Amino acid sequence: MAAFSFVYTEDMSNVQTSVTQSLQIKPILDAVMDGRALSPDEALFLLSLDKPGDLAALQQAAGELARRQVSQPTQPTFSCSLFLTNLCELQPQIYPYPKQPGQPGVFVLGIDEIDAVLETCQRQEQPHLSISGGGFWSTLRPPGFEKPTLMKTYARLLEYIREKCPFLHLSGFSPDEVEFLSIVTGYSPRYILEFLKDHGIQELRGGPLGLLVTSVRRQISPKLMPVKEWLELVRLAANLQMPTRLEVDLGHLEKMSERVQHLVRVREFLAADKHAEGLSVFTGVAPYMLIRNPSKQQHWEGARHAAPKERSKWLAVSRLFLGEHLPVQGVFW
């Protein structure tokens, strides 16, 4: 079994909150294209760019680096999400969906709704299904899959999906959901991961709450795992041959410097894996960039997708910063 060591540090003082005015785009991009790692200060500078010519140069550099790193062009993949319920015990502070029993708008998908999602998948080539939600509700019993315990309910649901669509690439259950299942069932995280793998889950979702900055995660929900524990669970899953699809929502509570902190954390973690041959930690990056409705103080009601310029800028900087540590970086739309 492959293994690697990773030294986690909470001190991120090397990421500045202000950009050095003397930085210039061309020397930075030239150096990165020559193989030098992008520094946190430089990443923050690139994320602050706004002139069309600078953005075009940034995108061109990222595109060239992608062509060097990925031997074959990335193909589009059709992906469905099976969001089982909007009941949520974590009560995250950035979404409008978390509900409690008896509130208006509560839903739990039953077998008919799940069948409708599976039928959509069946009409696609190389479909991918991501199971999300529900892992944060300890008494979840989707109609048609009711079992005495949460684990048996999930077992029946996953068996049903595999029986009906054996060709699906199946992901789901973020590290935070795995920890939640461990707490409510009393089983170890390793047992939960092995259970999910045995029932067809091929990779974990990083979960859109996966910004790897502890201070931000605590603002979103005090019940979320600390970053150190989140990464340890990802490493445990990788040792069980279950990579994690790194997903992150951006544009809610975080500062621009905290976006850079996230990239630093990912690169440090991946760099520790460089001597572990065959160990796949992250299968790729899938960013979701949103912008908050400024009239809302806390919740994300009315949030909408960020402008293409902001999305492409983030993708370009992510490509340049992570480099060969994570050559496959996906875009969701």
N, C-alpha and C positions, 0 to 999 in steps of 0.2 A: 504494500500500500504506500503510495507516495505521500510525503509529508514535507512541510516546510516551516520555517520559523518566521515570525513576524513580530517586530517590536513596535507596540502601539504607543504613541505619545499624544497626549491631549494638548500639549503646547504647540500652538500654530502661530507663534509670534513672527515667523518668517514671512507670513502673508500680511502685507501692509494694507491699511485701510485707505491710503491715498496713493496715487500713482506718481512716480517720479516724472517730473515734467520733461526731463532731458531725454527720455526714451524716444526712439524713433522706430517706425515700423520696418523699414527696409533692412537695416542691420539685424533686427531680431529675426525676421523671416529668413534671411540669407543664412544666418547661423543655424537655425533649426533645420533648414534643408540640407545643411552640411553635416548634420548629425548631432548637434548639441541639444541637450535637453532644455526645454523652455522653463524659465524660472517662474515662481509664483508672481513676482512683481510684473514680469513681462506678460503673463497671462491676464492679470488684472488690467494692464494697459491695453491689451488687444480687445478685451471685452468692453472697454470704454470707447472704442473707435466708432465714429459716426459718419465720416465723410465717404461718399460713394466710391471714390478712388481707393481709399484705404480698405474698405470692405471688399472691393473686387480683388485687391492684392491678397488679402487674407484668405478669401475663398479659393483663389487660384493656388496658393501654397498648400492649403489643406487638400485640395483635389489632387495635386501632384503627389503629395505624400501618400494619399490613399492608393493611387495607382502603383506606387512603388511597393506598398505593403501587402496589397491584396492581389494575388495572381489572376483571379477571375472576377469579372464584374459581379457585383451583388445583385441578386435577383429579387424582385418584389415577392412577398409572401402574404397571403391572405390570413388574417388573424381575427378570431372571434373571442369575445370575453363572455364568460358565464358568471355573471355577478349574482350570487345566490340570494342575497338579502341586503337590505339597507339598515338592518338592526346591527348595532355596533357598540360593544362595551368599552372600546377605547375612547370614544367621544372625541375624535380629532377636531381641532379648532379651525381648520381651513376648508372644510367641505360642508355643503348644505345637506348632504344625504344622511348623516347618522341619525337614527330614530330610536325611540324607546317604545315598548309595547303600548298600544292605545293611542299613539300619536297619528295624525292624518298622514297618509302617504306611505305607511309601512307596507312592505311587500316581502314575501318569501316565495321564490319560484317553485312551482310544482312541476310534475312530470310533463304536462302539456307544453309549458313554456320552455323547459329544457329540451324537449323534442324539437321545438321550433328552431332553437339555436343549432342543434345537431344537424337538422335538415339543411340549414344554410351552409354549414361546413361541408356537407356531403356534395354540394354543388360546386365546390372549389377544387383547384389543383393544389396539392401540397398544403393542405389547411393546417392551421395551428390554433389550438384552443387553450385559452388561459383562464383558469378557474380562480376567481377572486371574490373576496367578500365571504361572509359566513363563518370564516375561521375565527372571527372575533365575537361570535355569539354562541355561548356554551350550550344552549338548549335548542339549537337549530334542528328542525325536523321538516325538510322539504316534503310537501304532500306527494305521496307515491313512493317515498323512500324512508318512511318513518321506521326507526329502529330504536331499541332501548337506550343506546348510548350514542354520543356524538361520533366516536370512532367507528362504530358499526354503521352509522348513517353514512359517513363518508365512504366506507368500504363498499356499501351497496351502490352508492351514486357512481363511484369510479368504475366499479365492475359493469354497471349499466352502460356507461359511456364507452368503455372498451368493447363491450359486446356489440353495440350498435355501430360504432365507428372505430374499428381496430387500426385504421390507417392514420389516425390523428396524431400529430405531435402535441403532447400534453404537458403544459406547465402550470404552475400555480403555487399557492401557499408560500407566502413570503417568509423570511426568517422571523419576523415579528409574529406571524400567524403560527409558525412552528413552536415558538416559545409559549404563545397563548395556549395552544393545544397541550403542551407539556404541563403547564400549570393546572389547567382544568381537569386533565385526565390523570395526572400523577406519573405518567410515563416520561422517560428521559428524552431529551431532544434527539439522541441517536435512534431510539426506538421509533419516534414519530417519523423521522426521515426514512428509515428502513421500511416502515409501514407504507408511506406514500410512494416510495420507489416500487415496492412489491405490487402496488395497486395501479401502476401505470404512469405516475408522474415522472417525467424525464428530466425536468429542470425546475428549479425554484424561480418564482418571480421575485425580483428584488423588492417589488412593491413600490408604487409611486411615492410613498413616504420615505424612500430610501436615501434622502440627502444625508450624507455622512458627516454631519456636524451636530454634536450632542446638544449644544445650546438651542439650535433650531428645532431639533426633534422634541426637546422638552417643551418648547412653546406649542408645538403641534399637538402633543399629547404627553403628559407626564408618565403614561403607562408604556410608551414605546421603549424598546431596548436601548441601552447605551450603545454607542458606536462600537466600542471594544467587543462587547458580547455579540453584537450583530455580525461583525467580521469573523469572530471565532466560530459562529454557527455556519457561516458561508464556507469556512475552511473545513469544518466537519462534513458538510454536505459534499464538498469537492472530493474529500477522501473516500466518500461512498460512491464516487462517480456520478454525482448529481451537481452539475454546474448551476450557477445562478445567473439569471438574466438581470443585469443591473439596470434598474429603472429609477427615474427620479422626476418629481414634479418641481418645476422652478417658476418663480414669479409670485410667490405668496408672501412668506414672512422673512425670507432670507435677504441679506445684504449681498452686494456684488462680491465683496471679499469672501463671503461664506461660500459662494459658488466655487471660488478658487480653492478654498479649504477642502471642499468636496473632491476636487480633482487631485489635490495633493494627497489626500487620504487614499484614493483609489490607486494612484501611481505607486505610493509607498507599499501598499498591500501587494500589488502585482509584482513589484520588483523583488519582493521576498520570495516569490514563486519561481524565479528564473532558473533555479537549480533543481526544481522538482519536475523531472521529465515526465510528460504525459498527464500532468495534473491540470485539469481545466477548471479554473475558478469562476471566471465570468465568461459567458458566451457572447457578450456584446453590450453596448450601451443603448438604451432606448429613452431618450429625453422627451418629457412632456412639458412644454412651456406654455404657461397661462399668464394672464394678467388679471389682477383683482379689480373688481368694481370699486373705485375709490370712495363711493358713498357707504360702503360697508366697513364696519370697524374691525370685525374679527372673522366672520365666516366668508366663505368663497361664493356666496350667492351672487349670481350675475357674472361670474368670471368667464372670460372667453379666451380663445387661443391668442397667443402673442403674435405680433406682426412677423411675417416671413423673415424680415431683416434680423430680428432678434434671435429667431430660431436658427437661422443659418450661421449667425455669428457664434452662437454657443457651440454648434456642431463643429465649426471650423477650429475654434480654440481647443475644444475637447480632443479633436483629432491631433492637433499639433502638440498638445501637452502630454497626452497618454502615449502617443507614438506607437512604437512596435510592441509596447506592453499590452495593447488592446487594439489590434488592427481592424477587427470587425465592429463597426459602430452603426447601429440601426437608426432609422427614422420612422416614427409612427405618424400617420395622418389619417 
